[in-house]
């Protein structure tokens, strides 16, 4: 398991579509080991910070502990990405008359 933990952490340095898809698959699996989910989510956050955008659809699929990892890391490094995301969600909710959260 420790090798999987190391790989999940190191994959942030290889931000290809294939890597983000693999990280997303594991990070969104609530049946997976919580530590592995958190590490994959943290790597996704690093990739999103580097790209300048959080993938909202992926973030919404993460279990609470994965979502918390993303939000904490993004809040430390690029809080504007969370603010713009929250504003976009609020705007859609207001326009459609429903809440997305």
C-alpha positions as CSV (number, residue, x, y, z in Angstrom):
1,X,0.0,0.0,0.0
2,X,2.9,2.4,0.7
3,X,3.9,2.1,-2.9
4,X,0.4,3.2,-4.0
5,X,0.6,6.1,-1.6
6,X,4.0,7.2,-3.0
7,X,2.7,6.9,-6.6
8,X,-0.5,8.9,-5.8
9,X,1.6,11.7,-4.4
10,X,4.2,11.6,-7.2
11,X,1.7,11.6,-10.1
12,X,1.0,15.3,-9.6
13,X,4.3,15.8,-11.4
14,X,2.9,14.1,-14.5
15,X,-0.3,16.1,-15.3
16,X,-1.4,14.3,-18.5
17,X,-5.0,13.5,-19.2
18,X,-4.3,9.8,-18.5
19,X,-2.9,10.6,-15.1
20,X,-5.8,12.9,-14.1
21,X,-8.2,10.2,-15.2
22,X,-6.5,7.6,-13.1
23,X,-6.3,9.9,-10.1
24,X,-10.0,10.8,-10.6
25,X,-11.0,7.2,-10.7
26,X,-9.3,6.4,-7.4
27,X,-10.1,9.7,-5.7
28,X,-13.8,9.3,-6.4
29,X,-14.1,5.8,-5.1
30,X,-15.6,6.0,-1.6
31,X,-14.8,2.2,-1.1
32,X,-11.1,2.8,-1.7
33,X,-8.6,3.3,1.2
34,X,-9.2,6.8,2.7
35,X,-5.5,7.7,2.7
36,X,-5.1,6.8,-0.9
37,X,-8.2,8.8,-1.9
38,X,-6.9,11.8,0.0
39,X,-3.5,11.5,-1.7
40,X,-5.0,11.2,-5.1
41,X,-7.3,14.2,-4.4
42,X,-4.3,16.2,-3.2
43,X,-2.4,15.4,-6.4
44,X,-5.5,16.4,-8.4
45,X,-5.6,19.7,-6.5
46,X,-1.9,20.3,-7.4
47,X,-2.6,19.7,-11.1
48,X,-5.7,22.0,-11.0
49,X,-3.7,24.7,-9.3
50,X,-1.0,24.5,-12.1
51,X,-3.7,24.5,-14.7
52,X,-5.5,27.4,-13.1
53,X,-8.9,25.7,-12.8
54,X,-10.7,23.2,-10.6
55,X,-12.7,20.6,-12.4
56,X,-16.0,21.1,-10.6
57,X,-17.6,17.9,-11.9
58,X,-14.7,15.8,-10.5
59,X,-14.7,17.8,-7.2
60,X,-18.4,17.1,-6.8
61,X,-17.8,13.3,-7.2
62,X,-15.1,13.1,-4.5
63,X,-16.0,11.7,-1.1
64,X,-16.0,14.2,1.8
65,X,-12.4,13.5,2.9
66,X,-11.1,13.8,-0.7
67,X,-13.0,17.0,-1.3
68,X,-11.6,18.4,2.0
69,X,-8.0,17.7,0.8
70,X,-8.7,19.5,-2.5
71,X,-10.3,22.5,-0.8
72,X,-7.5,22.8,1.8
73,X,-4.7,22.6,-0.7
74,X,-6.4,25.0,-3.2
75,X,-7.2,27.4,-0.4
76,X,-3.6,27.6,0.6
77,X,-2.1,28.0,-2.9
78,X,-4.8,29.5,-5.1
79,X,-7.9,30.5,-3.1
80,X,-9.2,32.5,-6.1
81,X,-9.9,29.1,-7.8
82,X,-12.3,28.2,-5.0
83,X,-13.9,31.6,-4.9
84,X,-14.6,31.7,-8.6
85,X,-16.0,28.1,-8.3
86,X,-18.3,29.0,-5.5
87,X,-19.5,32.1,-7.3
88,X,-20.2,30.0,-10.4
89,X,-22.2,27.5,-8.4
90,X,-24.2,30.3,-6.7
91,X,-24.9,31.9,-10.0
92,X,-26.1,28.7,-11.6
93,X,-28.2,28.0,-8.5
94,X,-29.7,31.5,-8.6
95,X,-30.5,31.4,-12.3
96,X,-32.0,28.0,-12.3
97,X,-33.8,28.5,-8.9
98,X,-32.1,25.4,-7.4
99,X,-29.0,24.7,-5.4
100,X,-26.3,22.5,-6.8
101,X,-24.7,21.5,-3.5
